[in-house]
Amino acid sequence: MSKALDGVRILDFTHVQSGPTCTQLLAWFGADVIKVERAGAGDITREQLRDIPDVDSLYFTMLNHNKRSVTIDTKNPEGKQVLEALIQKCDVLVENFAPGALDRMGFTWERIQELNPRMIVASVKGFGPGPYEDCKVYENVAQCAGGAASTTGFDDGPPVVTGAQIGDSGTGLHLALGIVTALYQRTHSGRGQRVLAAMQDGVLNLCRVKLRDQQRLERTGVMKEYPQYPNGEFGKAVPRAGNASGGGQPGWILKCKGWETDPNAYIYFITQAPVWARICNVIGKEEWATDPDYATPAARLPHLKDIFAEIERWTMTKTKFEAMQILNKYDIPCGPILSMKEIAEEPSLRKTGTIVEVDHPTRGKYLTVGNPIKLSDSPTEVTRSPLLGEHTDEVMAELGYSPEQVSALRTAGAI
Ligand SMILES: CC(C)(COP(=O)(O)OP(=O)(O)OC[C@H]1O[C@@H](n2cnc3c(N)ncnc32)[C@H](O)[C@@H]1OP(=O)(O)O)[C@@H](O)C(=O)NCCC(=O)NCCS
């Protein structure tokens, strides 16, 4: 079966996490992704957090599936010529170097346009234009600057970063959407364009509801679904909301049977208004369904803490999976807190290709997260990440270089 992005060639100048997640998605949708790496070294993540000596790390392999790797020294004049040939042959150049690095290499937007006016140049940067535009940025810097850290954690503790890589992988996703959109516009404009996804912007986009709350707070001075209400104080900025659900349906994380020894024996429980009477029945508090202090969402808000404490008395008598089964029968929204071990072993995620076992020539078998976006006419087959420079000869031949020219360039250190 053909793939959605068949025929699209990506010059992948990305490294670490944000850029590689983007180009990996494009590869899964069928694009030919040619990863350009520094000879001898390659993407720094190849050797970071290694679990097997001298073998590409899981950090690298899990972010670079379905790509080809060529090594080029882009600061060597002959290496630059090879890169120029690639720019002429590709549709998209994706990069996430520190600000200015591509220009310093001699590949300004103007130069790239001279070489290929149809080229789309897509970049991840830490910040958009402004006071911080020249800063280097990693995941947690973006989480802090994008509003996630100040709104995550508990009121009596410091700001907290989340395990979800919303700065890196989140921005990679944003960039991928920008690229396919630019490719679509090119079908009628005939021109390339620049695509920028700043990590601060990507995180803020995912924290949209917190900017909503900032404005609600300024108007009313109080947000009744936050745990600070009615006993705590609201300041001038959106506070950390602990495990509150943030939407119109209050929720909290509750202990389940075994919590004393299992750090993940918890369930997320949502007191959704339409099923309130069923919740009362399940936990054995039938009288709450009609008691005016409990019967309506507005009446419940001032004592949510006590309500969740009562529900927890019930959840603590069940394992998270037992509770899930019972609550689902009554359409009560809830979710078990799954550990990474439980997720890795979950058969249904294997069946859908969300968790995939991949074989690698030097590492052997390992688990990875497959394509989370499923297209019915463009199925994803996850293949292993390339070894450093594994496809240099193959790609050089496709660019029209003879074996003699390739070996001369290799001797010159250009590739
Ligand atoms: C992630 C980041 C902090 C890493 O910084 P770094 O390791 O110092 O790497 P840089 O991006 O500065 O690139 C280092 C150099 O390698 C050079 N380089 C890269 N590939 C090369 C190649 N194939 N041949 C020769 N030189 C190469 C670059 O030109 C740059 O040189 P310069 O500083 O002399 O101009 C930085 O790239 C960054 O801020 N990126 C944008 C935001 C981002 O994506 N962050 C998330 C990462 S998950």
The ligand as an ORCA input file, in Angstrom:
! r2SCAN-3c Opt
* xyz 0 1
  C      19.634     21.671     21.648
  C      20.745     22.672     21.689
  C      20.701     23.428     23.047
  C      22.069     21.927     21.545
  O      23.139     22.830     21.471
  P      24.581     22.345     20.945
  O      24.826     20.945     21.336
  O      25.571     23.335     21.407
  O      24.436     22.283     19.362
  P      24.224     23.467     18.279
  O      22.847     23.405     17.763
  O      24.675     24.780     18.846
  O      25.218     23.035     17.094
  C      26.573     22.864     17.359
  C      27.469     23.120     16.177
  O      27.543     21.921     15.411
  C      27.657     22.271     14.049
  N      27.243     21.136     13.218
  C      26.108     20.442     13.258
  N      26.112     19.481     12.321
  C      27.276     19.564     11.660
  C      27.878     18.831     10.607
  N      27.253     17.808     10.012
  N      29.103     19.182     10.206
  C      29.763     20.217     10.789
  N      29.245     20.947     11.788
  C      28.024     20.614     12.228
  C      26.734     23.453     13.938
  O      26.996     24.163     12.767
  C      27.095     24.232     15.217
  O      28.278     24.963     14.977
  P      28.494     26.507     15.409
  O      28.074     26.633     16.835
  O      29.959     26.693     15.183
  O      27.661     27.348     14.508
  C      20.598     23.704     20.541
  O      20.769     23.040     19.327
  C      19.256     24.432     20.522
  O      18.991     25.349     21.311
  N      18.379     24.048     19.571
  C      17.102     24.685     19.358
  C      16.103     24.301     20.413
  C      15.918     22.816     20.520
  O      15.605     22.126     19.593
  N      16.060     22.348     21.767
  C      15.615     21.018     22.128
  C      16.593     19.970     21.914
  S      15.793     18.467     22.331
*
